[in-house]
Amino acid sequence: MATDTNPRALALAAATARLNGRHWQLREGSLFEPVAGERFDLIVSNPPFVVGDGERRFSYRDSGIAGDGFCRALLAGIRAHLNPGGTAQLLANWIVRENSDWRERVGEWVAGTGCDAWVVQREIADPAEYVGLWLRDSGEADGSGTGVRELTERWLDYFDRERVRGIGMGVITLRRGDSDRGEVTLDELTGVGDDVTGPEAAAFLSRRAWTLGASDAHLLATRLSLSEHAVLEQRALAGHQGWTTVLRLLRREGGPGATVQLDEWGQALLGGCTGAVPLQLQIDLLAAAHGLDAARLAVAVLPSIRVAIARGLLHPVPD
């Protein structure tokens, strides 16, 4: 099922369906109005998320709602239209005001849904860059005269009034769980290969749910296997007694946000995760080899172990 406010978009979707031998229900309307009272296993949206003063110049990008209010309204209505266990994924832009962190604003949005969430900010543009981006996208930047200048000035004046220092652009993934108080992770991932696909988002939410549901005792009794795509990066500083390692970073190639910082004990422990023995036995052996207290070592490394599992660097091995 697909919805849109633009009849032309729906007509093109119908043509695409016919060309591919598919049948789609196509309904005209805004937000969730065309599907009132209905629920779905999957909701995806590429909404008119462009942040502006509320003027609707182009229906594909401008919602007619000032600021980032449309994306907030879209999120607010999602839970009521998801089946239990259902997932929603959407592109969004949001305002980042002076002296504020984007995570506070967007974190409040997603917390209000009651869903488990993974929010990834892929980039942030300053107001002038943002206006230029969308003027080029619409072809207006190719024009000349006072019209383009006035539009640019109005847009930038709006950002000034709202104390906007930047506009965040990213992906929001939600999953409706049993509770109405979801777990939320907010990441800023701007590197090459950090694109969030549907399968990667689903895998992250499932891995995070597993770690949250596993007690320390259960985790210590679990056999863990290091991802075959894991790479250890180290940075060291030269000193009077040679090189001193100052950073140990384990990352998974091809996985967005798949990194965890380790100390020397975490490095040794994760390097030995082959899935052959429970984590507790690994800790006991490492502690005995270096004259350490096993209980204290477990307390020190378990937080990194949980992060590594959630990020796909370690995998629980089924019994």
C-alpha positions in Angstrom: 0.0 0.0 0.0 1.3 3.5 -0.9 0.0 6.9 0.0 0.8 10.4 -1.3 -0.7 13.8 -1.4 0.2 14.2 -5.1 -2.2 12.5 -7.6 0.6 12.5 -10.2 2.9 10.6 -7.9 0.1 8.0 -7.4 -0.5 7.8 -11.1 3.2 7.1 -11.8 3.2 4.5 -9.0 0.2 2.8 -10.7 2.1 2.7 -14.0 5.2 1.3 -12.3 3.1 -1.5 -10.7 1.5 -2.4 -14.0 4.8 -2.5 -15.8 6.1 -4.9 -13.1 3.0 -7.1 -12.9 2.2 -5.9 -9.3 -0.9 -4.7 -7.6 -0.6 -1.9 -5.1 -3.3 -0.1 -3.2 -2.7 3.6 -3.8 -4.5 6.1 -1.6 -4.4 9.9 -1.7 -3.9 11.8 1.5 -1.5 13.2 4.1 0.3 11.4 6.9 -1.8 8.5 8.2 -5.2 9.9 7.1 -5.6 7.3 4.2 -4.9 4.4 6.5 -6.8 5.4 9.6 -7.4 2.5 11.9 -5.1 0.1 10.0 -1.8 -1.5 11.1 1.2 -2.8 9.2 4.3 -5.0 9.7 6.5 -2.5 7.8 6.2 1.2 7.2 8.7 3.1 5.1 8.7 6.8 4.3 10.6 9.3 2.3 8.5 12.3 3.5 8.7 16.0 2.5 11.2 16.6 5.2 12.9 19.8 4.0 13.1 22.3 6.8 11.7 25.8 6.0 9.3 28.5 7.0 6.2 26.5 6.0 5.9 27.8 2.4 4.9 24.9 0.1 6.7 25.5 -3.1 7.2 21.9 -4.2 5.1 19.1 -2.9 7.8 16.5 -3.2 10.0 18.3 -0.6 7.9 20.9 1.2 5.2 19.7 3.8 3.7 23.1 4.4 4.5 22.8 8.1 7.2 25.1 9.4 10.5 23.8 10.7 10.8 20.1 11.3 7.3 19.7 12.5 6.2 17.3 9.8 8.8 14.7 10.7 7.9 15.0 14.3 4.2 14.5 13.5 5.0 11.5 11.3 6.9 9.9 14.2 4.1 10.6 16.7 1.6 8.6 14.6 3.7 5.6 13.7 3.2 3.4 16.8 -0.6 3.3 16.4 -0.1 1.9 12.9 2.5 -0.8 13.6 1.6 -4.3 14.5 3.5 -5.7 17.5 7.0 -6.4 16.3 6.5 -4.2 13.3 9.2 -1.9 12.0 9.2 1.6 10.5 12.1 3.3 8.7 12.1 6.9 7.4 14.4 9.6 6.2 14.2 12.8 8.2 15.7 16.2 8.6 15.8 18.1 12.0 16.7 21.5 13.3 19.9 21.8 15.4 19.7 25.0 17.4 22.5 27.1 18.9 24.0 25.7 22.1 22.1 22.4 21.8 22.7 18.8 20.8 20.6 17.2 18.1 20.3 14.1 20.2 18.2 16.0 22.8 15.6 17.1 20.2 15.3 13.9 18.2 15.7 11.8 21.3 12.6 13.4 22.7 10.7 12.6 19.4 11.5 8.9 19.4 11.1 8.5 23.1 7.6 9.8 22.7 6.7 6.9 20.3 7.3 4.3 22.9 9.1 2.2 20.3 12.6 0.8 20.2 14.7 3.2 18.1 17.9 3.6 16.2 18.6 7.1 15.0 21.6 7.9 12.8 22.6 11.4 11.8 24.5 11.0 8.5 25.5 14.7 8.1 24.8 18.2 9.3 24.6 21.2 7.0 24.9 24.8 8.0 21.9 27.0 7.0 23.6 28.5 3.9 24.7 25.1 2.6 21.2 23.6 3.2 19.4 26.4 1.3 21.9 26.1 -1.6 21.4 22.3 -1.7 17.6 22.5 -2.1 17.7 25.4 -4.5 20.0 23.4 -6.7 17.8 20.3 -6.3 14.7 22.2 -7.5 16.5 24.0 -10.3 15.9 27.4 -8.7 19.6 28.1 -8.2 19.9 28.3 -12.0 17.6 31.3 -12.1 18.6 34.9 -11.8 17.1 38.1 -10.6 15.4 39.2 -7.4 13.2 36.2 -7.1 16.0 33.8 -6.1 17.7 36.3 -3.9 14.4 37.1 -2.0 13.7 33.4 -1.6 17.2 32.8 -0.2 17.0 35.8 2.2 13.6 34.7 3.5 14.8 31.2 4.1 18.0 32.3 5.9 16.0 34.9 7.9 13.8 32.1 9.1 16.8 30.1 10.3 18.2 33.2 12.0 14.9 33.8 13.9 14.8 30.2 15.0 18.5 30.3 16.1 19.3 27.4 13.7 23.0 26.6 13.5 22.6 23.5 11.4 20.1 21.0 9.9 20.7 17.3 10.6 20.0 14.7 8.0 19.5 11.1 8.8 17.6 7.8 9.1 15.2 6.8 11.9 14.3 3.2 12.5 11.6 2.2 15.0 10.3 -1.2 16.1 7.2 -1.7 18.2 8.0 -3.9 21.2 5.9 -5.3 24.0 6.6 -2.2 26.2 5.6 1.4 25.6 9.0 2.5 26.9 11.4 1.7 24.1 15.2 1.6 24.1 16.8 4.4 22.0 20.2 4.7 20.5 21.3 7.9 18.8 24.4 7.7 16.6 26.3 10.2 14.5 27.8 8.1 11.6 29.3 10.1 8.8 32.0 7.7 7.4 32.1 5.8 4.1 30.1 2.6 4.5 28.0 3.9 7.4 24.8 3.8 5.3 22.0 2.3 7.3 20.2 -0.4 5.2 17.0 -2.1 6.2 18.7 -5.4 7.0 21.5 -3.7 9.0 18.9 -1.7 11.0 16.9 -4.9 11.8 20.0 -6.8 12.8 21.2 -4.0 15.1 17.8 -3.8 16.9 17.8 -7.6 17.3 21.3 -7.7 18.6 20.7 -4.8 21.0 17.5 -6.5 22.3 19.5 -9.7 23.0 22.1 -7.8 25.0 19.5 -6.0 27.0 17.7 -9.3 27.8 20.9 -11.1 28.8 21.9 -11.0 32.5 25.6 -10.9 33.4 25.4 -14.6 34.4 23.8 -15.6 31.1 26.4 -13.6 29.2 29.3 -15.2 31.1 27.8 -18.6 30.3 27.6 -17.8 26.6 30.2 -18.8 23.9 31.1 -15.9 21.7 32.6 -15.7 18.3 34.5 -12.7 16.9 33.1 -11.5 13.5 35.2 -12.6 10.6 35.1 -8.9 9.4 36.6 -7.5 12.7 39.7 -5.4 12.4 41.8 -4.1 15.3 43.3 -0.7 14.9 45.9 0.6 17.4 47.6 4.0 17.9 50.7 4.4 19.9 53.0 7.3 21.0 56.8 7.1 21.2 58.4 7.6 24.6 61.7 7.0 26.4 60.8 3.3 26.8 59.5 2.7 23.4 55.9 2.8 22.0 52.9 3.2 24.3 49.5 2.2 23.0 47.0 5.0 23.6 44.0 3.6 21.5 42.7 0.2 20.7 39.7 0.3 18.4 37.9 -2.8 17.1 35.7 -2.2 14.1 33.7 -4.3 11.7 34.3 -3.6 8.0 31.1 -2.9 6.2 28.9 -2.2 9.3 27.6 1.2 10.2 28.7 2.3 13.7 30.4 -1.1 14.3 33.2 0.0 16.6 34.2 -0.5 20.2 37.2 0.9 22.2 39.1 -1.6 24.2 41.8 -1.7 26.9 44.6 -4.3 26.8 42.4 -6.9 28.7 39.5 -6.4 26.4 41.8 -6.8 23.4 43.2 -10.0 24.7 39.8 -11.4 25.7 38.0 -10.6 22.4 41.0 -11.9 20.4 40.3 -15.3 22.0 36.6 -15.4 21.2 36.5 -18.4 18.9 33.1 -19.8 20.1 34.8 -22.8 21.7 34.4 -22.1 25.4 32.1 -19.9 27.6 33.1 -16.3 28.3 33.5 -17.0 32.0 36.2 -19.6 31.3 38.0 -17.2 29.0 38.0 -14.6 31.8 39.3 -17.2 34.3 42.1 -18.2 32.1 43.1 -14.6 31.3 43.0 -13.6 34.9 45.1 -16.7 36.0 47.7 -16.0 33.3 48.2 -12.4 34.5 47.6 -12.6 38.2 44.3 -10.7 38.1 41.1 -11.1 40.0 38.6 -12.8 37.7 35.5 -11.2 39.2 37.0 -7.7 38.9 38.1 -8.5 35.3 34.6 -9.6 34.4 33.1 -6.4 35.8 35.6 -4.3 33.8 35.1 -6.1 30.4 31.4 -6.9 30.3 30.3 -3.4 29.2 32.6 -3.6 26.2 31.4 -7.1 25.5 27.8 -5.9 25.4 28.6 -3.1 23.0 30.6 -5.5 20.8 27.6 -7.8 20.5 25.2 -5.0 19.8 27.5 -3.6 17.1 27.9 -7.0 15.4 31.6 -7.5 16.4 30.8 -10.5 18.6 28.2 -13.2 17.9 26.6 -15.5 20.6 27.1 -19.1 19.5 24.0 -21.2 19.8 24.2 -24.3 22.1 
